[in-house]
Amino acid sequence: MRAALDAWRRENDAQTNTPNPDCDEKEFRRLYIDTDPSTFDPLTAGEEDWADIRTWREGMDNAVRRNKK
């Protein structure tokens, strides 16, 4: 199957994924691994939870702003 996929990619001049040299691994971990915003429940969140989600949101906003060119 892998050979068929490789052949299809060549035949269709499919783009391959490459690592992003501008990726900030520490920031990636903080925003996408260490924090899981899907577990945030605003109805039961305490002050510390709200502070954590605000910090996460600010980090996400900054990441998007940085990437706009």
Biotite code that builds the C-alpha atoms (Angstrom):
import biotite.structure as struc

atoms = struc.array([
    struc.Atom([0.000, 0.000, 0.000], chain_id="A", res_id=1, res_name="MET", atom_name="CA", element="C"),
    struc.Atom([2.827, 2.381, 0.795], chain_id="A", res_id=2, res_name="ARG", atom_name="CA", element="C"),
    struc.Atom([4.285, 1.858, -2.680], chain_id="A", res_id=3, res_name="ALA", atom_name="CA", element="C"),
    struc.Atom([0.910, 2.665, -4.258], chain_id="A", res_id=4, res_name="ALA", atom_name="CA", element="C"),
    struc.Atom([0.631, 5.823, -2.175], chain_id="A", res_id=5, res_name="LEU", atom_name="CA", element="C"),
    struc.Atom([4.173, 6.881, -3.092], chain_id="A", res_id=6, res_name="ASP", atom_name="CA", element="C"),
    struc.Atom([3.422, 6.278, -6.782], chain_id="A", res_id=7, res_name="ALA", atom_name="CA", element="C"),
    struc.Atom([0.196, 8.281, -6.547], chain_id="A", res_id=8, res_name="TRP", atom_name="CA", element="C"),
    struc.Atom([2.050, 11.168, -4.885], chain_id="A", res_id=9, res_name="ARG", atom_name="CA", element="C"),
    struc.Atom([4.665, 11.214, -7.642], chain_id="A", res_id=10, res_name="ARG", atom_name="CA", element="C"),
    struc.Atom([2.058, 10.977, -10.418], chain_id="A", res_id=11, res_name="GLU", atom_name="CA", element="C"),
    struc.Atom([0.055, 13.834, -8.946], chain_id="A", res_id=12, res_name="ASN", atom_name="CA", element="C"),
    struc.Atom([3.009, 15.948, -7.883], chain_id="A", res_id=13, res_name="ASP", atom_name="CA", element="C"),
    struc.Atom([1.578, 15.975, -4.364], chain_id="A", res_id=14, res_name="ALA", atom_name="CA", element="C"),
    struc.Atom([3.139, 18.332, -1.864], chain_id="A", res_id=15, res_name="GLN", atom_name="CA", element="C"),
    struc.Atom([4.975, 16.668, 1.015], chain_id="A", res_id=16, res_name="THR", atom_name="CA", element="C"),
    struc.Atom([5.016, 17.882, 4.584], chain_id="A", res_id=17, res_name="ASN", atom_name="CA", element="C"),
    struc.Atom([8.169, 19.505, 5.859], chain_id="A", res_id=18, res_name="THR", atom_name="CA", element="C"),
    struc.Atom([9.013, 20.646, 9.381], chain_id="A", res_id=19, res_name="PRO", atom_name="CA", element="C"),
    struc.Atom([8.378, 24.322, 10.087], chain_id="A", res_id=20, res_name="ASN", atom_name="CA", element="C"),
    struc.Atom([11.774, 25.890, 10.853], chain_id="A", res_id=21, res_name="PRO", atom_name="CA", element="C"),
    struc.Atom([10.025, 28.752, 12.680], chain_id="A", res_id=22, res_name="ASP", atom_name="CA", element="C"),
    struc.Atom([8.194, 26.452, 15.088], chain_id="A", res_id=23, res_name="CYS", atom_name="CA", element="C"),
    struc.Atom([8.759, 27.352, 18.726], chain_id="A", res_id=24, res_name="ASP", atom_name="CA", element="C"),
    struc.Atom([8.702, 23.898, 20.342], chain_id="A", res_id=25, res_name="GLU", atom_name="CA", element="C"),
    struc.Atom([8.347, 25.272, 23.877], chain_id="A", res_id=26, res_name="LYS", atom_name="CA", element="C"),
    struc.Atom([5.363, 27.426, 22.877], chain_id="A", res_id=27, res_name="GLU", atom_name="CA", element="C"),
    struc.Atom([3.834, 24.556, 20.888], chain_id="A", res_id=28, res_name="PHE", atom_name="CA", element="C"),
    struc.Atom([4.003, 22.322, 23.958], chain_id="A", res_id=29, res_name="ARG", atom_name="CA", element="C"),
    struc.Atom([2.516, 25.006, 26.205], chain_id="A", res_id=30, res_name="ARG", atom_name="CA", element="C"),
    struc.Atom([-0.420, 25.688, 23.865], chain_id="A", res_id=31, res_name="LEU", atom_name="CA", element="C"),
    struc.Atom([-1.187, 22.276, 22.383], chain_id="A", res_id=32, res_name="TYR", atom_name="CA", element="C"),
    struc.Atom([0.084, 19.638, 24.816], chain_id="A", res_id=33, res_name="ILE", atom_name="CA", element="C"),
    struc.Atom([0.219, 21.041, 28.340], chain_id="A", res_id=34, res_name="ASP", atom_name="CA", element="C"),
    struc.Atom([-3.180, 22.750, 28.066], chain_id="A", res_id=35, res_name="THR", atom_name="CA", element="C"),
    struc.Atom([-6.401, 21.074, 26.963], chain_id="A", res_id=36, res_name="ASP", atom_name="CA", element="C"),
    struc.Atom([-9.025, 23.810, 26.616], chain_id="A", res_id=37, res_name="PRO", atom_name="CA", element="C"),
    struc.Atom([-11.711, 21.222, 25.848], chain_id="A", res_id=38, res_name="SER", atom_name="CA", element="C"),
    struc.Atom([-11.714, 20.316, 29.543], chain_id="A", res_id=39, res_name="THR", atom_name="CA", element="C"),
    struc.Atom([-12.475, 23.891, 30.626], chain_id="A", res_id=40, res_name="PHE", atom_name="CA", element="C"),
    struc.Atom([-15.997, 24.212, 32.035], chain_id="A", res_id=41, res_name="ASP", atom_name="CA", element="C"),
    struc.Atom([-16.950, 27.865, 32.549], chain_id="A", res_id=42, res_name="PRO", atom_name="CA", element="C"),
    struc.Atom([-19.883, 26.886, 34.746], chain_id="A", res_id=43, res_name="LEU", atom_name="CA", element="C"),
    struc.Atom([-17.682, 25.217, 37.343], chain_id="A", res_id=44, res_name="THR", atom_name="CA", element="C"),
    struc.Atom([-14.367, 27.033, 36.769], chain_id="A", res_id=45, res_name="ALA", atom_name="CA", element="C"),
    struc.Atom([-12.684, 28.758, 39.673], chain_id="A", res_id=46, res_name="GLY", atom_name="CA", element="C"),
    struc.Atom([-10.508, 31.860, 39.514], chain_id="A", res_id=47, res_name="GLU", atom_name="CA", element="C"),
    struc.Atom([-7.357, 29.807, 38.872], chain_id="A", res_id=48, res_name="GLU", atom_name="CA", element="C"),
    struc.Atom([-9.054, 27.971, 35.993], chain_id="A", res_id=49, res_name="ASP", atom_name="CA", element="C"),
    struc.Atom([-10.179, 31.270, 34.462], chain_id="A", res_id=50, res_name="TRP", atom_name="CA", element="C"),
    struc.Atom([-6.659, 32.695, 34.818], chain_id="A", res_id=51, res_name="ALA", atom_name="CA", element="C"),
    struc.Atom([-5.196, 29.605, 33.125], chain_id="A", res_id=52, res_name="ASP", atom_name="CA", element="C"),
    struc.Atom([-7.629, 29.738, 30.200], chain_id="A", res_id=53, res_name="ILE", atom_name="CA", element="C"),
    struc.Atom([-7.041, 33.490, 29.753], chain_id="A", res_id=54, res_name="ARG", atom_name="CA", element="C"),
    struc.Atom([-3.295, 32.877, 29.614], chain_id="A", res_id=55, res_name="THR", atom_name="CA", element="C"),
    struc.Atom([-3.831, 30.082, 27.079], chain_id="A", res_id=56, res_name="TRP", atom_name="CA", element="C"),
    struc.Atom([-6.122, 32.304, 24.951], chain_id="A", res_id=57, res_name="ARG", atom_name="CA", element="C"),
    struc.Atom([-3.570, 35.126, 24.965], chain_id="A", res_id=58, res_name="GLU", atom_name="CA", element="C"),
    struc.Atom([-0.880, 32.674, 23.862], chain_id="A", res_id=59, res_name="GLY", atom_name="CA", element="C"),
    struc.Atom([-3.075, 31.411, 21.022], chain_id="A", res_id=60, res_name="MET", atom_name="CA", element="C"),
    struc.Atom([-3.887, 34.984, 19.945], chain_id="A", res_id=61, res_name="ASP", atom_name="CA", element="C"),
    struc.Atom([-0.185, 35.870, 19.945], chain_id="A", res_id=62, res_name="ASN", atom_name="CA", element="C"),
    struc.Atom([0.698, 32.777, 17.919], chain_id="A", res_id=63, res_name="ALA", atom_name="CA", element="C"),
    struc.Atom([-1.830, 33.683, 15.250], chain_id="A", res_id=64, res_name="VAL", atom_name="CA", element="C"),
    struc.Atom([-0.712, 37.324, 15.159], chain_id="A", res_id=65, res_name="ARG", atom_name="CA", element="C"),
    struc.Atom([2.931, 36.280, 14.788], chain_id="A", res_id=66, res_name="ARG", atom_name="CA", element="C"),
    struc.Atom([2.136, 34.041, 11.827], chain_id="A", res_id=67, res_name="ASN", atom_name="CA", element="C"),
    struc.Atom([0.230, 36.653, 9.799], chain_id="A", res_id=68, res_name="LYS", atom_name="CA", element="C"),
    struc.Atom([2.467, 38.148, 7.151], chain_id="A", res_id=69, res_name="LYS", atom_name="CA", element="C"),
])
